[in-house]
Amino acid sequence: MSGAYTGFILAAYGFSALAIGGLGLWTYLDARAQRRALADLDARGIRRRSDGSARSDTQKGAASR
């Protein structure tokens, strides 16, 4: 590769590789943090509201009006 645009093309590929790698790293680190936060909530006994809600569907509809 020794054309007039070689530098531009290599820089574009390099920038794209860095951007994609950065997004992958960001996704990995965020997933790890979310797993840690979820494990902390689970250890404290905090559950999702939808898992054991005492309210019925009719009560939910009336409360949202």
C-alpha positions in Angstrom: 0.0 0.0 0.0 1.8 3.0 -1.2 -0.8 5.2 -2.7 -1.5 8.9 -2.1 -4.2 8.1 0.5 -2.4 5.4 2.5 -1.9 7.6 5.5 -5.6 8.7 5.6 -6.8 5.1 5.1 -4.5 3.7 7.9 -5.5 6.5 10.2 -9.2 5.9 9.6 -8.8 2.1 10.2 -6.8 2.9 13.4 -9.4 5.3 14.7 -12.2 2.9 13.9 -10.3 0.1 15.7 -9.8 2.3 18.8 -13.4 3.4 18.8 -14.7 -0.1 18.6 -12.2 -1.4 21.2 -13.2 1.5 23.5 -16.9 0.7 23.2 -16.2 -3.0 23.8 -14.1 -2.1 26.9 -16.8 0.3 28.2 -19.5 -2.4 27.7 -17.4 -5.0 29.5 -16.7 -2.7 32.5 -20.3 -1.5 32.7 -21.6 -5.1 32.7 -19.2 -6.0 35.4 -20.3 -3.0 37.5 -24.0 -3.9 37.0 -23.4 -7.5 38.0 -21.6 -6.2 41.2 -24.5 -3.9 42.0 -27.1 -6.6 41.4 -25.2 -9.0 43.6 -25.1 -6.3 46.3 -28.8 -5.8 46.1 -29.4 -9.5 46.1 -27.2 -9.9 49.2 -29.2 -7.2 51.0 -32.4 -9.0 50.2 -33.8 -6.4 47.8 -36.0 -8.0 45.2 -37.8 -6.8 42.1 -41.3 -5.5 42.8 -42.8 -7.7 40.1 -41.4 -10.9 41.8 -43.7 -11.0 44.8 -46.1 -8.1 44.5 -49.1 -8.2 46.8 -51.1 -5.9 44.6 -53.4 -7.4 42.0 -53.6 -6.2 38.4 -56.8 -4.2 39.1 -55.1 -2.4 42.0 -52.2 -1.5 39.7 -54.5 -0.1 37.1 -56.5 2.0 39.6 -53.3 3.4 41.2 -51.9 4.6 37.9 -54.9 6.7 37.0 
